[in-house]
Amino acid sequence: YYSGRSRLLCVDRQGTRVDSLGHIPTREENVLSTVALAQAWRGFPAYNPRNGVLAVATQLGEVLEIYRPAQSSQPVVVEGPNGEPRYQYADGNAIPDGIMGFIDVQVGDSCIYAVFQGQSFEDIGRMLSEGREPEDGGRFIYVFSLTGEPLCRYELDCPVCGFYVDEQRRTIVATNVNDVSRMVVTFSL
């Protein structure tokens, strides 16, 4: 749903829209296309029903939005050094020109975890023009409090995509799509 009018749509079990939540938290004043804006701000959502926290991590840029739908429709917005998604507007679409941001996000009972890549599209283009294939995934896991305070950052020895955090066992299980000999990796927190 790329209208750009709402950040998230709430649907019932039949798929009927019942509500909307928030707005894209951009500082961009001259939006040429709400569709392009929504494309640039596409994100990965995660929800924990035990604590009512919903997080959305941007695929482009370095922005994490934290919602508590039962309390407020206004998110806490956490912006890292790479800032909000950057893009060029072309034929009604968003062409990314900043960085690849978050790959996945998980809301735990005590923290929010997000896999981050951080590679620029300029570097990705250079690698491709040199015949090299960029890694798929991110080498960093950011940890935030449930209110958005950055707590720590883990640097991994391989890039990962999907992941699961077991807070009780203090482990992360993740997928590495770049190396068939190491497709599933486990890290300790």
Secondary structure, DSSP 8 states (H G I E B T S, - for coil): ---SS-SEEEE-TTS-EEEEE-------S--S-HHHHHHHT-EEEEEETTTTEEEEEESBSSEEEEEETTTEEEEEEEE-TT-S--EEEETTEEEE-SBB-EEEEEE-SSEEEEEE---BHHHHHHHHHTT----SSEEEEEEEETTS-EEEEEEEEEEE-SEEEETTTTEEEEE-TT-GGGSEEEEE-
